[in-house]
Amino acid sequence: DRASVVVADIIEKGGKLIVVGDFDADGATSCVVMMRCLKAFGLKSVDYLVPNRFDFGYGLSPQIVDVAAESKPDLIVTVDNGISSIDGVERAKELGIKVVVTDHHLAADELPDAEAIVNPNQPGCQFPSKVIAGVGVAFYLMLAVRAELRRRQWFNDSRVEPNMATLLDVVALGTVADVVPLDENNRTLVETGLQRIRNNRACAGINALLSIAGKSIERCSSQDFGFIIGPRLNAAGRLDDMSIGIECLLSSEDGPARTLAARLHQLNLARRLIEQDMQGEAMQILAYMQGEEEQDPPLAMTLYQPGWHQGVIGILASRIKDSLHRPTIAFADGDEDQVKGSARSIPGNHIRDILDAVATRHPGLIAKLVGHAKA
């Protein structure tokens, strides 16, 4: 309720809002839902900003707040990030910018001092679907904002109230691409979105991504989300700039959507080659560790190799985890004297809590931590 009032105030006053997203498919679709909704609500001054993983890293960092501040926004709304952005929210407050956090990642003991936090996994939240994706959180906030604007009699003959069902193709895509469990709530979102796509009522970007991969729009399935569209969107954030994926999904015309979809397709091909090389190196490391004798792998795996690509270590960790059935962290060189790691875990091992325990026992070892039980 608090978040919907803050956002509705900005819309009513004609203020400036910036959506700060994430560089994966969930973050991209969350950003698209926000952008399309806010414009449909009548907000003219709205833009988005996605941190480049190589320059800024994940989340609402103080550095990305400074970039956002150059356009003098009244409000920043995060999507699929922000629950751990304590310093970033503090920097925004110093600059006089309000922040609303929407996220679904697990909360730490300390929460950012934002105007409002919308996250089913924060302490005290009664929302029943704890496994909702970031795009689902963004969608529900926009529903609440529409209800608040309706209460204020904002919509009229010249400013028509939008039909939120038109966004469900994008919500479904982000939900499946983020590999969240399909509980009753998520299953409803996905099934309704799939029906829209099969009835040829999807956005131009989704149609273009399906077409370039040789997939049928009429027979689109959740597997197409997970193995066809999702990887192509993620490739932009892994190797280049996620704004390519966002602009593809924001495209209202087929021509520009097809051009951007082709670029995403090429990035995904390049990602596959990089992944193959890294996986080959990782398997060589594992073979050397195990030696000639047949022995079980250790209880957990940490792998690092100079030159590994920051944008692909998550996929590599997932591949090794699947191969060995062990929690795995793959590292790549970061800035200065830091490395960046991506973790994947198995059922029964809560990797976010494990790493939080490491950070508590060894202060200063982990500079930043965000994630879920399995990633």
HELIX and SHEET records of a PDB file:
HELIX    1   1 ARG A    2  LYS A   13  1                                  12    
HELIX    2   2 ALA A   25  ALA A   40  1                                  16    
HELIX    3   3 PRO A   62  ALA A   69  1                                   8    
HELIX    4   4 ILE A   86  GLU A   94  1                                   9    
HELIX    5   5 GLY A  134  ARG A  151  1                                  18    
HELIX    6   6 MET A  164  LEU A  167  5                                   4    
HELIX    7   7 LEU A  168  ALA A  177  1                                  10    
HELIX    8   8 GLU A  184  ARG A  198  1                                  15    
HELIX    9   9 ALA A  204  ILE A  212  1                                   9    
HELIX   10  10 SER A  222  ASP A  224  1                                   3    
HELIX   11  11 PHE A  225  ILE A  229  3                                   5    
HELIX   12  12 GLY A  230  LEU A  239  1                                  10    
HELIX   13  13 SER A  243  LEU A  250  1                                   8    
HELIX   14  14 ASP A  254  GLN A  290  1                                  37    
HELIX   15  15 ILE A  313  LEU A  324  1                                  12    
HELIX   16  16 ILE A  351  ARG A  361  1                                  11    
SHEET    1   A 5 VAL A  46  LEU A  49  0                                        
SHEET    2   A 5 LEU A  17  VAL A  20  1                                        
SHEET    3   A 5 LEU A  75  THR A  78  1                                        
SHEET    4   A 5 LYS A  98  THR A 102  1                                        
SHEET    5   A 5 ALA A 116  VAL A 118  1                                        
SHEET    1   B 3 MET A 301  TYR A 304  0                                        
SHEET    2   B 3 THR A 328  ASP A 333  1                                        
SHEET    3   B 3 VAL A 339  ARG A 344 -1                                        
END                                                                             
